[in-house]
């Protein structure tokens, strides 16, 4: 992964800050699945970059645990498999890793 203007480089497993001074701001965009969060992030990124700002977009999806670590929600009835992996809980996200990535951006 590479963010705009070289602010942070990483693979999704680790993020390394560059030598840039830190004076950034964090803008969080929240919403339900398929509500347009990524679309808004792309629009805002373009707008801010046109104004000369350095922008880093970090998606929470990059920090979900593997399905082995995610809570299962079981169906009361229905067909196989009888459960689904519940990625809509706080416990499905590696918050320490996500905070480290945000902190690395500055």
C-alpha positions as CSV (number, residue, x, y, z in Angstrom):
1,X,0.0,0.0,0.0
2,X,1.2,3.5,-0.8
3,X,-0.5,6.7,0.3
4,X,-0.5,10.1,-1.5
5,X,2.7,12.1,-1.5
6,X,4.7,9.3,0.3
7,X,3.3,10.0,3.7
8,X,3.1,6.3,4.6
9,X,4.1,3.1,2.8
10,X,3.0,-0.3,3.8
11,X,1.6,-3.7,2.7
12,X,-1.4,-3.9,5.0
13,X,0.6,-5.8,7.5
14,X,2.8,-2.9,8.5
15,X,3.0,0.8,7.9
16,X,6.2,2.9,8.0
17,X,6.1,6.7,8.5
18,X,8.4,8.8,6.4
19,X,10.4,11.8,7.6
20,X,7.6,14.3,7.1
21,X,6.7,16.7,9.8
22,X,3.5,15.7,11.6
23,X,0.7,18.3,11.6
24,X,-2.2,16.3,10.2
25,X,-5.8,15.9,10.9
26,X,-8.0,12.8,10.9
27,X,-11.3,12.8,9.2
28,X,-13.4,9.6,9.8
29,X,-16.2,8.6,7.6
30,X,-18.7,6.2,9.0
31,X,-21.8,4.5,7.5
32,X,-23.4,1.1,6.9
33,X,-22.3,-1.3,4.2
34,X,-22.6,0.1,0.7
35,X,-23.5,3.5,1.8
36,X,-20.9,5.3,-0.2
37,X,-18.0,5.8,2.3
38,X,-15.3,4.9,-0.3
39,X,-17.0,7.1,-2.9
40,X,-17.0,10.1,-0.5
41,X,-13.4,9.4,0.5
42,X,-12.3,9.4,-3.2
43,X,-14.1,12.7,-3.8
44,X,-12.7,14.4,-0.7
45,X,-9.2,13.0,-1.6
46,X,-9.3,14.6,-5.0
47,X,-10.6,17.9,-3.6
48,X,-7.9,18.1,-0.9
49,X,-5.1,17.1,-3.2
50,X,-6.1,19.7,-5.7
51,X,-5.7,22.2,-2.8
52,X,-2.2,20.9,-2.2
53,X,-3.0,18.7,0.8
54,X,-1.4,15.4,1.5
55,X,-4.1,12.7,1.9
56,X,-3.9,9.2,3.3
57,X,-7.0,7.0,3.1
58,X,-7.1,4.1,5.5
59,X,-9.9,1.6,5.2
60,X,-11.1,-0.2,8.3
61,X,-11.6,-3.3,6.1
62,X,-7.8,-3.7,6.0
63,X,-7.8,-4.4,9.7
64,X,-10.4,-7.2,10.1
65,X,-9.2,-10.3,11.8
66,X,-9.2,-13.6,9.8
67,X,-12.4,-15.5,10.0
68,X,-10.9,-17.9,12.5
69,X,-10.8,-15.0,15.0
70,X,-14.2,-13.5,14.1
71,X,-17.3,-14.2,16.1
72,X,-19.8,-16.5,14.5
73,X,-23.5,-15.7,14.5
74,X,-25.7,-18.8,14.3
75,X,-29.0,-19.0,12.5
76,X,-32.1,-20.3,14.4
77,X,-33.2,-22.1,11.3
78,X,-32.4,-22.4,7.6
79,X,-30.0,-24.1,5.4
80,X,-26.3,-24.9,5.7
81,X,-23.8,-23.6,6.9
82,X,-26.0,-22.4,9.7
83,X,-23.8,-19.4,10.7
84,X,-22.1,-16.4,9.3
85,X,-18.9,-14.5,10.3
86,X,-20.0,-11.3,12.0
87,X,-17.7,-8.6,10.8
88,X,-20.1,-5.9,12.1
89,X,-18.8,-6.1,15.7
90,X,-16.0,-4.1,17.3
91,X,-14.2,-7.4,18.2
92,X,-13.8,-8.2,14.4
93,X,-11.3,-5.4,14.0
94,X,-7.6,-5.3,15.1
95,X,-7.8,-1.8,16.7
96,X,-4.2,-1.7,17.8
97,X,-3.0,-2.3,14.2
98,X,-5.4,0.3,12.9
99,X,-4.4,2.9,15.4
100,X,-0.7,2.3,14.6
101,X,-1.5,2.9,10.9
102,X,-3.3,6.2,11.7
103,X,-0.5,7.3,14.0
104,X,2.1,6.5,11.4
105,X,0.4,8.9,9.0
106,X,0.9,11.7,11.5
